[in-house]
Amino acid sequence: MNQVQAAWLVGRPFFGALVRLFTPLRVYGTERVPRHGPLVLCCNHFSWLDPWALGSVVPRTVYYIAKQEAHDTPVMGPFIRIFGTTPIRRGESDREAVRAMRAVVHRGDTLGMFPEGTRQKREPGPVLPGAAMVAIQEEAPIICAAIHGSQDWRLGNYHPVSLAFGEPFTLDQPRNSKGYRAGAEEVQARLRRLWTFLVQTHELGRPSVATPPL
């Protein structure tokens, strides 16, 4: 067990308890997450709550990607690095970050990405090709997870939040920019289907049992 795995072992139940203390969290489809092997985990992004909610329910160590600005802050930066988070410079060609992302997947771990590249306001946005590129280059499966409700969650307004996981899939695309864009479109379509499913479950009162789309 390495330092990051140890941090997750202690941090997951602690932050999971905090998440559930401050928001009614409901989760669908965690049994679909492979317990072993390389994996690229893609989730849409509304709030700073999202990585904590997602990480608290995924039964694996998740090596997140976060913007360089978060790593540069004096408190948050060292803290998220304890949990194995890799920095990336948005809007630039960051070859070092790409190598780090590929290394996570290559050694058989879970790379956690919010592939829209930034937080969205009300619904999932366009997906950038980075996650698809790593999955294609490393021939690794992707699993999509959608989150809904966190766009309305605030301290003092503990809005219900839900997560849904799709089935793992692989991208049979060429290793070039066209293939990466096509892969990103597939990820975007799957995230949208999962998010729409969550919107519908919220309208139905969030039943305890429901099956997310693939």
KEMAR-363106 format. One record per residue (C-alpha): residue number from 0; x negated, y negated, z negated. Coordinates in steps of 0.1 Angstrom, whole numbers, padded with zeros to 4 digits. Example, Ala and Ser with C-alpha at 12.3 -4.5 7.8 and 13.67 -1.06 7.14 Angstrom:
pos X Y Z
0 -0123 0045 -0078
1 -0137 0011 -0071
//
This chain:
pos X Y Z
0 0000 0000 0000
1 -0015 -0034 0010
2 -0009 -0068 -0006
3 0019 -0078 0017
4 0038 -0045 0011
5 0033 -0049 -0027
6 0047 -0085 -0024
7 0078 -0072 -0006
8 0082 -0044 -0031
9 0085 -0069 -0059
10 0101 -0097 -0039
11 0129 -0079 -0021
12 0150 -0070 -0052
13 0143 -0104 -0068
14 0152 -0125 -0038
15 0180 -0101 -0029
16 0195 -0107 -0063
17 0192 -0145 -0058
18 0208 -0144 -0024
19 0238 -0124 -0038
20 0240 -0147 -0068
21 0244 -0178 -0046
22 0264 -0164 -0016
23 0289 -0136 -0011
24 0268 -0115 0014
25 0282 -0087 0034
26 0261 -0064 0057
27 0271 -0041 0086
28 0249 -0015 0103
29 0217 -0014 0082
30 0216 0024 0088
31 0206 0016 0124
32 0173 0001 0113
33 0145 0027 0120
34 0126 0034 0088
35 0093 0040 0105
36 0074 0030 0136
37 0068 -0002 0155
38 0098 -0026 0157
39 0106 -0061 0168
40 0135 -0075 0147
41 0154 -0104 0163
42 0179 -0125 0145
43 0197 -0158 0153
44 0189 -0187 0129
45 0211 -0213 0112
46 0196 -0220 0078
47 0165 -0215 0056
48 0186 -0189 0038
49 0185 -0166 0068
50 0150 -0150 0064
51 0157 -0143 0027
52 0191 -0128 0034
53 0177 -0107 0062
54 0146 -0096 0044
55 0166 -0086 0013
56 0186 -0059 0032
57 0161 -0046 0058
58 0146 -0014 0043
59 0111 -0022 0056
60 0083 -0048 0051
61 0091 -0076 0076
62 0062 -0097 0089
63 0079 -0129 0099
64 0068 -0156 0123
65 0072 -0192 0111
66 0064 -0226 0125
67 0030 -0241 0117
68 0047 -0270 0098
69 0061 -0246 0072
70 0026 -0231 0067
71 0011 -0266 0063
72 0033 -0275 0033
73 0015 -0272 0000
74 0040 -0249 -0018
75 0058 -0230 0009
76 0028 -0223 0030
77 0008 -0202 0005
78 0040 -0186 -0007
79 0052 -0173 0027
80 0017 -0161 0036
81 0019 -0138 0005
82 0047 -0121 0024
83 0027 -0117 0056
84 0042 -0146 0076
85 0023 -0156 0107
86 0021 -0193 0118
87 0030 -0204 0153
88 0027 -0238 0170
89 0060 -0245 0187
90 0059 -0258 0222
91 0023 -0247 0228
92 0005 -0217 0242
93 -0006 -0201 0210
94 -0027 -0171 0220
95 -0039 -0164 0185
96 -0003 -0161 0172
97 0006 -0138 0201
98 -0023 -0116 0193
99 -0012 -0115 0156
100 0023 -0106 0166
101 0012 -0078 0188
102 -0011 -0065 0161
103 0018 -0062 0137
104 0038 -0041 0162
105 0007 -0022 0174
106 0000 -0009 0139
107 0036 0004 0135
108 0051 -0024 0114
109 0082 -0047 0117
110 0078 -0081 0134
111 0106 -0104 0123
112 0114 -0132 0147
113 0141 -0159 0151
114 0137 -0159 0189
115 0157 -0192 0195
116 0126 -0209 0182
117 0144 -0233 0159
118 0176 -0235 0138
119 0209 -0239 0156
120 0238 -0259 0143
121 0270 -0239 0149
122 0264 -0209 0171
123 0235 -0189 0186
124 0214 -0207 0212
125 0191 -0198 0241
126 0165 -0172 0233
127 0129 -0178 0242
128 0108 -0150 0258
129 0083 -0145 0230
130 0100 -0116 0212
131 0107 -0098 0245
132 0071 -0104 0256
133 0057 -0087 0225
134 0081 -0058 0228
135 0074 -0052 0265
136 0036 -0055 0261
137 0036 -0031 0231
138 0063 -0008 0245
139 0081 -0012 0212
140 0119 -0010 0204
141 0139 -0041 0195
142 0167 -0043 0170
143 0190 -0074 0170
144 0206 -0087 0139
145 0232 -0115 0138
146 0239 -0138 0109
147 0271 -0158 0105
148 0283 -0182 0077
149 0249 -0196 0068
150 0255 -0225 0091
151 0281 -0236 0065
152 0262 -0226 0034
153 0247 -0253 0012
154 0236 -0255 -0024
155 0269 -0261 -0042
156 0289 -0247 -0012
157 0283 -0210 -0014
158 0300 -0200 0018
159 0304 -0163 0026
160 0275 -0150 0048
161 0274 -0118 0068
162 0248 -0098 0087
163 0253 -0072 0115
164 0227 -0050 0131
165 0228 -0035 0166
166 0212 -0003 0178
167 0175 -0002 0187
168 0168 -0006 0224
169 0138 -0008 0247
170 0131 -0033 0275
171 0123 -0017 0308
172 0109 -0048 0324
173 0076 -0057 0341
174 0048 -0073 0322
175 0051 -0108 0337
176 0070 -0140 0331
177 0101 -0128 0351
178 0102 -0096 0330
179 0099 -0115 0298
180 0127 -0139 0308
181 0149 -0110 0317
182 0142 -0094 0284
183 0150 -0126 0266
184 0184 -0127 0283
185 0191 -0092 0271
186 0182 -0101 0236
187 0204 -0132 0238
188 0234 -0113 0251
189 0231 -0087 0223
190 0228 -0114 0196
191 0258 -0131 0210
192 0279 -0099 0209
193 0269 -0092 0173
194 0276 -0128 0162
195 0310 -0127 0179
196 0317 -0095 0160
197 0309 -0113 0128
198 0331 -0143 0136
199 0360 -0119 0142
200 0353 -0100 0109
201 0353 -0133 0090
202 0387 -0141 0106
203 0399 -0107 0093
204 0387 -0114 0058
205 0354 -0095 0061
206 0365 -0059 0057
207 0341 -0038 0037
208 0338 -0013 0066
209 0334 -0022 0102
210 0312 -0010 0131
211 0291 -0037 0149
212 0287 -0034 0187
213 0256 -0018 0201
//
